[in-house]
Amino acid sequence: QVQLVESGGGLVQPGGSQRLSCAASGSIIGVKAMSWYRQAPEKERELVAEITSSGGTNYVDFVKGRFTISRDNAKNTVYLQMNRLKPEDTAVYYCHLITFWHNYWGQGTQVTVSS
C-alpha cells in the first residue's frame, strides 16, 4: 500500500510564493509519474503539473512560468514550487502517483491566495 502525505499549504498574499511537498511511503514500485492536481470550490479537479519517472515535466498553461514541479528520489518526495500566486490559484492541491498497476491520491492541502 502506498501513502501520500501533502504539506506546505496555507494562506499567502497575491504575488507571493508557496512550496508544497508530497512524501510517498509504502511499496513504491513501477512508478510512471507523479503529479499535482487542484480543485477549487464548485469546480472539477484539474491537473496542474506532472513529472514522469524519467524526469520529464508537463504543465498546464495557466501555471507555466509560475509553478515548478520537482522531485527528490532519495526522499520519495515531489515538490510544487508556486510563484506569483493569484487569487484564482486558491484550491485544495492533491498529490497523485500513478504506477503501472494503480494510482494513489493524497488527502490534499489547502492553498488560499488572498490579501
C-alpha positions in Angstrom: 0.0 0.0 0.0 1.2 3.5 -0.9 0.5 6.6 1.2 0.9 10.2 0.0 1.1 13.0 2.5 1.0 16.6 1.3 2.2 19.6 3.3 3.0 23.2 2.8 -0.4 24.7 2.2 -1.7 27.8 3.9 -2.6 31.4 3.4 -0.4 33.5 1.1 -0.8 37.0 -0.4 -1.3 37.6 -4.1 2.1 37.7 -5.8 3.7 35.5 -3.1 5.2 32.1 -3.2 4.4 28.7 -1.6 6.1 25.3 -1.8 4.1 22.1 -1.5 5.6 18.8 -0.6 4.3 15.3 -1.1 6.0 12.5 0.7 5.3 9.0 -0.6 5.7 5.9 1.6 5.0 2.2 1.3 5.6 -0.2 -1.6 6.6 2.2 -4.3 7.4 0.3 -7.4 6.7 0.7 -11.1 6.1 4.5 -10.8 5.1 6.1 -14.1 4.6 9.6 -12.9 3.7 11.9 -10.0 1.6 14.9 -10.4 -0.2 17.7 -8.7 -3.9 18.4 -9.2 -6.1 21.0 -7.7 -9.8 21.5 -7.0 -11.4 24.9 -6.4 -14.8 25.2 -4.8 -17.6 24.1 -7.1 -15.1 23.1 -9.8 -13.7 19.9 -11.1 -10.3 18.6 -10.1 -7.7 19.6 -12.7 -4.2 18.7 -13.5 -1.6 21.3 -12.6 1.8 19.7 -13.3 3.3 16.3 -13.8 6.8 14.8 -13.5 7.5 11.4 -15.2 9.7 8.6 -14.0 12.4 9.8 -16.4 12.2 13.4 -15.1 10.2 14.9 -17.9 7.8 17.6 -16.8 4.5 18.9 -18.1 2.5 21.9 -17.0 -0.9 23.3 -17.8 -0.9 26.6 -19.5 -2.3 28.6 -16.6 0.8 27.8 -14.4 3.6 27.8 -17.0 6.3 30.1 -15.9 5.0 30.4 -12.4 5.0 26.8 -11.0 7.8 24.3 -11.0 7.5 20.6 -10.2 10.5 18.7 -8.9 11.3 15.5 -7.0 13.8 14.1 -4.6 14.1 10.4 -5.4 16.1 9.6 -2.3 13.3 11.0 -0.1 10.4 9.8 -2.4 9.1 13.3 -2.3 7.7 15.6 -5.0 7.5 19.3 -4.7 5.5 22.1 -6.3 7.1 25.5 -6.1 4.4 28.1 -6.8 5.5 31.7 -7.5 3.5 34.8 -8.4 0.4 33.3 -6.9 -3.0 34.7 -7.9 -6.4 34.5 -6.1 -7.6 32.1 -8.8 -4.9 29.7 -7.6 -6.9 29.2 -4.4 -7.8 25.5 -4.2 -7.1 22.2 -2.5 -4.0 20.8 -4.0 -3.7 17.0 -4.3 -0.7 14.8 -4.9 -1.2 11.9 -7.3 1.0 8.9 -8.0 0.5 6.5 -10.9 2.1 3.2 -11.3 1.8 0.5 -13.9 -1.0 -1.1 -11.8 -2.6 1.5 -9.6 -3.0 5.2 -8.9 -3.0 6.9 -5.5 -4.1 10.2 -4.1 -3.1 12.2 -1.1 -5.5 13.8 1.3 -5.0 17.3 -0.2 -3.7 20.6 1.2 -5.5 23.9 1.1 -3.8 26.9 -0.6 -5.6 30.2 -0.2 -4.3 33.3 -2.0 -5.8 36.4 -0.5 -4.9 39.7 0.9 
